[in-house]
Amino acid sequence: MKLSFSLPKTAKPVGAAPPLKKPAAFAALGDDDPVDPAPTLSDNKGAAANKKLLAQNVESSKAARKRMEQEMKVDATVYQYDEVWDRMQEVKLKQKEAKEVDSKQRKVRFQLLVLLILPIILYSPSTLKAF
């Protein structure tokens, strides 16, 4: 039994290749057609759609501006993100510095405690009797 893993060979006639389209970036280089670099509103077929989108954009910006004004009336600091962030970072830095100072103080206190108590423990009468 013979296994075949190739595609079947079918003879297709080789015809003329379809003409290639020029990319849009190079379309104007070889064309003799005049191109209007700044089309006017009357030339544009989608002018009505553009006017509608522009009106929606203006309307939404007015609504956004009105909403922002209302929020500012409620809380004047609602859009002061940078100031709030800076204050948060300052608080974090102060907490970190306080931890470092506290750590150093604890270390010094422990060392003083060891220096004061160790001789008392070593030279107490109960430890001297053991030797």
Number of C-alpha atoms within 10 A of each C-alpha: 3 3 5 7 5 6 6 7 6 6 6 6 6 6 6 6 6 6 6 6 7 11 8 7 7 9 10 13 8 8 9 7 7 7 9 8 6 7 9 9 11 8 10 10 9 11 13 11 10 13 11 12 12 12 12 12 12 12 12 12 12 12 12 12 12 12 12 14 13 12 14 13 11 10 10 11 12 12 12 9 9 9 11 13 11 11 11 11 12 12 12 12 12 11 12 12 12 12 12 12 12 12 12 12 12 12 12 12 12 12 12 12 11 12 11 11 11 12 10 12 12 11 11 11 10 10 11 10 8 6 5
